[in-house]
Amino acid sequence: MGLREYWNKRDFEKTKEPKGGMEMGDGNIYVIQKHQATHLHYDLRLEMDGVLKSWAVPKSPPMESGIKRLAVEVEDHPVEYASFEGTIPKGQYGAGTVEIWDKGQYIVKERSKDKLIFEIRGSRLRGDYCLVRFKGRKNWLFFKKK
């Protein structure tokens, strides 16, 4: 996706969210941010292709196998967003409080257009996780593997 959609949704004169740019890092940042916007949700972010690929997870992240969560693919975010915590002002896209819920690294085990298997090495989440896309949509299933 790149960052164009991210930039178009934000007024950086009003929000302290990082503007960022296309930066290549180690490619293994993992973060989940708790986002109290209109509705509480969790944003799963994985560093890939110079950006943070991002999914909004409406319920708390799965901490054990057998729990499946909807994960809605959203716009890519800059790598710098992995450290962002703060309040997005009213009237701005995503207005509300953002705090880091979990952070660490991840290792890709399998990656295709519709499936991602990865090992999370975070403080709260640890182990093998999977994202599987519903056919042709931005909706994915997020769960911990056995």
Kinemage of the C-alpha trace (Angstrom):
@kinemage 1
@onewidth
@group {chain A} dominant
@subgroup {mainchain}
@vectorlist {calphas} color= white
{ca met a 1} P 0.000 0.000 0.000
{ca gly a 2} L 2.694 2.498 0.888
{ca leu a 3} L 2.044 5.536 3.069
{ca arg a 4} L -0.062 7.726 0.744
{ca glu a 5} L -3.367 6.601 2.306
{ca tyr a 6} L -1.938 7.162 5.807
{ca trp a 7} L -0.790 10.684 4.900
{ca asn a 8} L -4.091 11.570 3.193
{ca lys a 9} L -6.111 10.711 6.325
{ca arg a 10} L -4.102 12.936 8.689
{ca asp a 11} L -3.451 16.628 9.264
{ca phe a 12} L 0.060 16.682 10.728
{ca glu a 13} L -0.438 20.284 11.865
{ca lys a 14} L -3.029 18.931 14.335
{ca thr a 15} L -1.874 15.427 15.268
{ca lys a 16} L 1.389 14.324 16.868
{ca glu a 17} L 1.343 11.035 14.984
{ca pro a 18} L 4.628 10.480 13.141
{ca lys a 19} L 4.587 11.429 9.474
{ca gly a 20} L 7.368 8.977 8.693
{ca gly a 21} L 8.640 7.916 5.340
{ca met a 22} L 9.551 4.771 3.509
{ca glu a 23} L 12.353 3.444 5.699
{ca met a 24} L 13.904 0.038 5.591
{ca gly a 25} L 14.521 -1.388 9.034
{ca asp a 26} L 15.320 -4.879 10.215
{ca gly a 27} L 11.844 -5.897 9.104
{ca asn a 28} L 10.899 -7.604 12.335
{ca ile a 29} L 9.128 -5.041 14.570
{ca tyr a 30} L 5.911 -6.308 16.107
{ca val a 31} L 3.578 -4.073 18.105
{ca ile a 32} L -0.018 -4.084 19.273
{ca gln a 33} L -1.449 -0.719 20.233
{ca lys a 34} L -4.586 -0.412 22.345
{ca his a 35} L -6.651 2.290 20.650
{ca gln a 36} L -9.557 3.877 22.476
{ca ala a 37} L -11.214 5.607 19.539
{ca thr a 38} L -14.966 5.598 18.823
{ca his a 39} L -14.758 1.940 19.832
{ca leu a 40} L -11.961 0.256 21.763
{ca his a 41} L -9.849 -1.936 19.489
{ca tyr a 42} L -6.288 -3.180 19.155
{ca asp a 43} L -4.013 -2.369 16.209
{ca leu a 44} L -1.698 -5.203 15.173
{ca arg a 45} L 1.352 -3.907 13.293
{ca leu a 46} L 4.125 -5.889 11.627
{ca glu a 47} L 7.118 -4.285 9.947
{ca met a 48} L 7.240 -5.408 6.314
{ca asp a 49} L 8.394 -3.831 3.093
{ca gly a 50} L 9.598 -0.654 4.861
{ca val a 51} L 6.275 0.093 6.598
{ca leu a 52} L 4.101 -1.276 9.368
{ca lys a 53} L 1.435 -3.479 7.823
{ca ser a 54} L -1.604 -2.913 10.026
{ca trp a 55} L -4.815 -4.632 11.103
{ca ala a 56} L -7.528 -3.389 13.480
{ca val a 57} L -8.614 -6.149 15.872
{ca pro a 58} L -12.005 -5.301 17.473
{ca lys a 59} L -11.542 -7.627 20.473
{ca ser a 60} L -8.545 -8.329 22.679
{ca pro a 61} L -5.743 -10.218 20.909
{ca pro a 62} L -5.809 -14.040 21.197
{ca met a 63} L -3.448 -15.150 23.943
{ca glu a 64} L -4.096 -18.882 23.602
{ca ser a 65} L -4.898 -21.274 20.776
{ca gly a 66} L -8.547 -21.880 19.968
{ca ile a 67} L -9.473 -18.178 20.077
{ca lys a 68} L -10.039 -16.563 16.691
{ca arg a 69} L -10.312 -12.845 16.123
{ca leu a 70} L -11.386 -10.703 13.212
{ca ala a 71} L -8.531 -8.506 11.978
{ca val a 72} L -9.455 -5.781 9.473
{ca glu a 73} L -6.597 -4.687 7.233
{ca val a 74} L -6.080 -0.921 7.401
{ca glu a 75} L -3.627 1.473 5.782
{ca asp a 76} L 0.104 0.976 6.195
{ca his a 77} L 1.734 3.076 8.919
{ca pro a 78} L 5.282 4.443 9.084
{ca val a 79} L 7.819 2.348 11.001
{ca glu a 80} L 8.124 5.196 13.548
{ca tyr a 81} L 4.495 4.564 14.556
{ca ala a 82} L 5.654 1.451 16.459
{ca ser a 83} L 6.735 3.757 19.315
{ca phe a 84} L 3.750 6.117 19.164
{ca glu a 85} L 1.636 6.620 22.267
{ca gly a 86} L -0.596 9.595 22.882
{ca thr a 87} L -3.920 11.197 22.113
{ca ile a 88} L -5.099 11.826 18.578
{ca pro a 89} L -7.172 15.042 18.781
{ca lys a 90} L -10.932 15.173 18.259
{ca gly a 91} L -11.837 15.819 14.643
{ca gln a 92} L -8.836 13.860 13.406
{ca tyr a 93} L -8.930 10.394 11.859
{ca gly a 94} L -8.713 7.811 14.660
{ca ala a 95} L -9.288 10.375 17.417
{ca gly a 96} L -8.667 8.902 20.839
{ca thr a 97} L -5.937 7.458 23.021
{ca val a 98} L -3.243 5.122 21.703
{ca glu a 99} L -1.020 3.108 24.034
{ca ile a 100} L 1.400 0.274 23.412
{ca trp a 101} L -0.182 -2.956 24.659
{ca asp a 102} L 2.590 -5.313 23.527
{ca lys a 103} L 5.810 -4.933 21.588
{ca gly a 104} L 8.681 -7.104 20.458
{ca gln a 105} L 9.862 -8.872 17.354
{ca tyr a 106} L 8.417 -11.432 15.019
{ca ile a 107} L 9.771 -13.988 12.585
{ca val a 108} L 7.968 -14.845 9.346
{ca lys a 109} L 7.517 -18.568 8.862
{ca glu a 110} L 5.261 -18.455 5.798
{ca arg a 111} L 4.008 -15.540 3.714
{ca ser a 112} L 1.654 -15.438 0.765
{ca lys a 113} L -0.991 -13.015 -0.488
{ca asp a 114} L -3.691 -14.567 1.676
{ca lys a 115} L -1.806 -16.134 4.594
{ca leu a 116} L 0.878 -15.126 7.052
{ca ile a 117} L 2.322 -17.433 9.678
{ca phe a 118} L 4.726 -15.832 12.111
{ca glu a 119} L 6.280 -16.296 15.516
{ca ile a 120} L 5.638 -13.450 17.944
{ca arg a 121} L 8.244 -12.657 20.562
{ca gly a 122} L 6.484 -10.038 22.648
{ca ser a 123} L 5.981 -9.407 26.333
{ca arg a 124} L 2.351 -10.575 26.339
{ca leu a 125} L 2.050 -12.612 23.163
{ca arg a 126} L 4.519 -15.367 22.439
{ca gly a 127} L 4.361 -18.230 19.993
{ca asp a 128} L 3.173 -18.960 16.476
{ca tyr a 129} L 0.319 -16.881 15.097
{ca cys a 130} L -1.552 -16.867 11.835
{ca leu a 131} L -3.383 -14.296 9.721
{ca val a 132} L -5.629 -15.768 7.007
{ca arg a 133} L -7.486 -13.510 4.562
{ca phe a 134} L -11.148 -14.025 3.814
{ca lys a 135} L -11.366 -14.408 0.038
{ca gly a 136} L -10.732 -11.113 -1.753
{ca arg a 137} L -11.394 -8.913 1.272
{ca lys a 138} L -9.654 -6.754 3.869
{ca asn a 139} L -10.969 -9.054 6.596
{ca trp a 140} L -8.559 -11.572 8.054
{ca leu a 141} L -8.733 -14.200 10.778
{ca phe a 142} L -6.078 -13.756 13.498
{ca phe a 143} L -5.309 -16.653 15.826
{ca lys a 144} L -2.616 -18.439 17.801
{ca lys a 145} L -1.532 -21.774 16.394
{ca lys a 146} L -1.311 -24.869 18.598
